[in-house]
Amino acid sequence: MQASWVLAENQKPGNTGWRIRGTSGPAIAGYADTTAATVGDTVRLFVSTTGRFHVEAYRMGYYGGDQARLVWRSRALTGRAQPPCPLTPAVNMISCRWAASLSVSITSAWVPGDYLLKLIADPGRQSYLPLTIWNPSSHATYLVDNSVFTWQAWNPYGGYDMYGGAPPGQTRQFAARARVMSYDRPYGYGDGAADFLGNELPLVSFVEQHGLDVTYWTDITFTEHPSLILRHRVYLSLGHAECWSNPQRAAAVSGIAHGVNLVFFAASPILRHVRAAPGQDGAPDREMVDYRDERADPILASNPQEATGNTWAAPPANAPPSEITADTYGGYGLDDPLVVTDASAWPFAGTGLRDGSRLAHLVRFDFDFYDTAEPGPPNVQILAHSPVQPQQAIVGATHSDMTYYTASSGAAVIATGTNGWIGALTACPAGTLACPASLVQAITANILRVFGPGPAGRAHPAIPNWRRFY
């Protein structure tokens, strides 16, 4: 399902200037007062640097392989070294209280999509600041969800994230993790782009290369406007979307019930139960809360369904992700081939793959597996069943599974079971042996093509085969 505006947009001249070619590092960093904006909004940017700097805004896509188009450039500005970002000890939250450096008016020139704002300081220090421009009235076929909850969960800026923390110079410990994480701080990894470049951009570029009818939002947009999922035919969860809120989960369940197809392109989706909260200045949804221990969460007594246990499967949520994805989190730290086990299934059409075909280096990082002990749909079709050798695995997790099932509404759900899928869309360097990119691209194109017209289960009902493997 293509859109003329996406095709026309990506025929415009691209610009490789978006790439950081100078020196990245702490000499310049920044954040915005929102993760997503729409035409007519004004976005404030908070930048810390010394000397002169300017900002360039790039819309990310395909653009003939350049992957970006320059949309806006600020005038040269005088920077300032912003104050250190204070720690809230009780929850180990780092939240900056910087002065605004400039304001950006989002005009019609800012076509909806994923943007990287490139902060450039003299004499060459650079970093990114991500921003999603969304269209509240969109009825696009495909909906891309930027995983800003998970980006924030892994954000180490200031020394604390959801997985550990410590004062500068000390060893990080899990017990010192942040319980609340603020969007009022830069991203301390990915050159300021968080997880976007590796786990999301390859799929964004692929979708736009094919001119698909697509729109974009973030986890926070999804949380604030969950019913809007019903305007779209296909929901695309990108790389490492492990953190979900209650409204997101309820919307996904509703979407399936109303025929919306879902694709989970990475492992460990819907693993951590989080909630959005106002920032210290009262701005809505500027903090993400996850105590990972419901007993420590102060709202347990008053609102237990929002209290954040260790995972969605744990109390008080008691809602395993397998109810939606069919897969269960299996572990991490691996680099294994994906093994096709149902090559006659429609996602592999035209690929030449056979049962037993191996796609090298495709099952990487985190993985998911089909667990008969977990609740989920009864008609699961396992498309790939790949032996894994992880650094750490859940008891009983010996394989990564790519799964497919269909609901009574006709909705279809695919989960790849690996965090290596989106990165594998990118062509390998010249000379790389057994590069899976062309096959991953072909399978992805099949999924998007079949899912685009609407409830895919009507034409392609799942053929349950999980008993062959478990």
URCORKA-V438889 format. One record per helix or strand of 3 or more residues. SS is the DSSP state (@ for helix, = for strand). FROM is the first residue (numbers start at 0). LEN is the number of residues. Records with the same first field share a line. If there is no record, write none. Layout:
SS: FROM-LEN  FROM-LEN
This chain:
@: 3-7  15-3  62-3  147-6  156-3  173-3  189-3  195-4  200-9  218-6  225-6  245-12  293-3  303-3  321-4  345-3  422-3  436-16  455-3  465-3
=: 28-4  41-7  51-9  67-6  85-3  92-3  101-4  112-9  124-9  141-5  179-3  213-5  233-4  260-4  274-3  286-3  327-5  334-6  357-7  366-3  380-7  398-8  411-4
